[in-house]
Amino acid sequence: MMEKLYDACDIQRVADQYLEIRERLETACAKAGRAPSEVTLIGVTKTVDPVLINAALDAGLSAIGENRVQEYLGKRQDLHLDGVERHLIGHLQTNKVKMIVGEVDMIQSVDSLRLATEIDRISAQKGLVTPVLVEVNIGEEESKDGIALAQSEELIRQMALLKHISVRGMMTIPPISDTEAKKRYYFSKMRDLFIDIRSKNIDNIFMHILSMGMSDDFELAVAEGSTMVRVGTAMFGKRNYSV
Ligand SMILES: *Cc1c(COP(=O)(O)O)cnc(C)c1O
């Protein structure tokens, strides 16, 4: 395989971008009257070369999110992952569940009972309980993964019965919006759903994490109650899908 080479300049740039995002996140928390410790920053590392991922990890990044099972498994031995949280944030096919359970700390993209049941089954086989988030399609977009808002409580109630998964909260990717008002609308709608389901105190469901906000809108997401932001482009630069 051809290795793309990065120089000290590229490594410094990613470290700087990571630190800049941290600062912006702290400012957003302060504005919202929240402690910075309430919001976890995930570096989204899909398509990113391990050299650049390590630049952010060495600068202090403590959580990463990958979209594809094989890509993650193929590059993780090159990553400085000691003490780093690993999240699967991309769509997961049921036939890949056995490869990823036990290899990440959380699966954020659970949007059907079928997938939840398979994660539960494989986790039981491996003697594990896998922390998961329920992915909600808050914009009700046809092209998007995620459970519809109206069905999310029912899914969560069914997931509560599975002993080898542990629901820790919710994740969403809202529709692409051109105005701040529209972005806020979806983030606040998601927060309301999160709070509503949390208030039901369903047995075996721990509604602590609300994963929303990406490069273009993480500050707005924090203002609307996000507890976990997933930032790729702003940290690592534009993705190159051809490599
Ligand atoms: C790619 C991706 C992100 C990061 O998007 P950026 O706009 O590059 O910050 C966040 N969440 C998910 C689920 C993604 O697939």
The ligand as an ORCA input file, in Angstrom:
! r2SCAN-3c Opt
* xyz 0 1
  C     -18.396     12.640      9.207
  C     -19.239     12.708     10.421
  C     -19.090     13.740     11.361
  C     -18.118     14.879     11.212
  O     -18.487     15.794     10.233
  P     -17.652     17.153      9.975
  O     -18.601     18.024      9.289
  O     -16.477     16.776      9.138
  O     -17.241     17.670     11.296
  C     -19.878     13.689     12.503
  N     -20.770     12.691     12.705
  C     -20.934     11.697     11.829
  C     -21.925     10.628     12.124
  C     -20.184     11.676     10.658
  O     -20.384     10.687      9.776
*
